[in-house]
């Protein structure tokens, strides 16, 4: 059970070309969503090493969101396919180390989907709030 002062620490690793632009559109349109996300922009989700995500959990993240281009829209052709395969495999690793795989989510948000970005953020924060603090936080530095 989380204490009443706990706020989730959620890391969003997002594609420069689609999801970051969608987040920017959401901000420009003043679409409301919880401020519990810390965004890290990468050129392509295909660049994300699963160790980055494991390191985020090790360092105290309660959840990680990876968001990129829709399939077929990747500016680097297949980066989002590679990322999706890696995230699928990483979810099984998380289960094996005792973390709920709902703490990692991959979504696809295009540059024109600001409203979708807001709903994804709201849903991710809601999910992490329901799960509570990561059990790894007691070991975080």
N, C-alpha and C positions, 0 to 999 in steps of 0.2 A: 504494500500500500504506500502510495506516494504521500509525502507530507504536503501540507496545504501551501507551502511556499515554493514547491518544486515547479520549475518551468522546463519544458523539454528542450534539449539541445539537438536540433535536427540540421544535418548538413545536406545541402542540395548541390549536386555536381551536375551542371547543366551545359548543354551544347550552345556554343556561341551563335550559331546561325538560326536555330529555330526556337528552342526553349527559352534562351536568354531574351530573344526578341519578343517572345510571347509574354514573358515576365515584364519586360519594358512596356509593352502595350497595356498590360493589366495596370501597371502603375500610372501610365499616362491617362488611362480611362478611369482612374480612381476606383478600381474594383477592390473591394475590401477582402482581406484574408489575414489570418493570424500572422504576427510578426516573429514567430518562433523559428524561422528558417534562416540559416546562414548559407548564402549562395557562393559557389565556386564555379567560375566560368572556365570551360575548356573548349578547345576548338572543335572537338568531336568526342562523343561518348565512346567511340572506338578506341580512344586514347587512354581510357580509364583502366588502370591496373587494379584487379581485385584487391591487391594489397593496400591500395589507397583506402578502400572501404573498411578493411579489417583494421587498419591503423586508426581510422576515425572512431570506430567502436572502442578500440583499445584506449584512445585518448579521451573517452567520455561521452561520445555521441550516443544519444538515445535512439536515433533513427537516421537513416541515410536515404535520400531520394536521388535517383539518377534519371535525368530527363533529356531526351534528345529528339531528333527529327523522326517523323513517321517513316515507316518502311517504304523504300522507294524514293524518298526525298532527301537522303543524306548527301550533303555537299561533297563528301569523300567516298561516295558510292555505297560502301558496305560497312561503314563504321558502326551504324546502329545495329546491324545484324550481329556483328562481333560482340558488341556490348550486351545485347540481349542474351546471347549464349553464355557469356561470362556471368551475368547476373543470375541466370537460371542455375548454373553450377554453384555459384557462391551462396545461394539460398540453402542448398543442401549442406554446405560447409557450416553455415550459421546454425542449422538444426543440430549438426553433430557436435558443436561446441556449446550447445545449450541456450542459444539465443533464438527467440521466436523469429521465423523468417518474415513476418509482417513488418519487422523493423527495417527491412530493405525493400524499396519499391522502385520499379522502373516504369516510367511513363513516357508518352510521346506527345509533345505539344508543339504545334507549328507556330510560326511567327504571327499568324493571324488569329490565334486562339487565346487571347488575353483572358476571356471569361473562363475558359477551360483551365488555364493556369491557376486562377483564383480558386476554382472548385477542387483542383488537385491538391493545392496547398492546404485548404480547409480539411480535406479528407485525411491527408497525411498527418496533420497535427492532431486531429481527432483520434486517429488510430494509435498514435504514440501516447497520447494522454490516457487512453484506455489501457495500454500495456504498462504504463508507469515507467519509472527510471530503469535504465538498462542494468541488468544484474552485474555487468562488467564494471559499472561505475565505482564500486567499492575497491577495485584494483587500479583505477585510473590514477595517473600521477597528478 
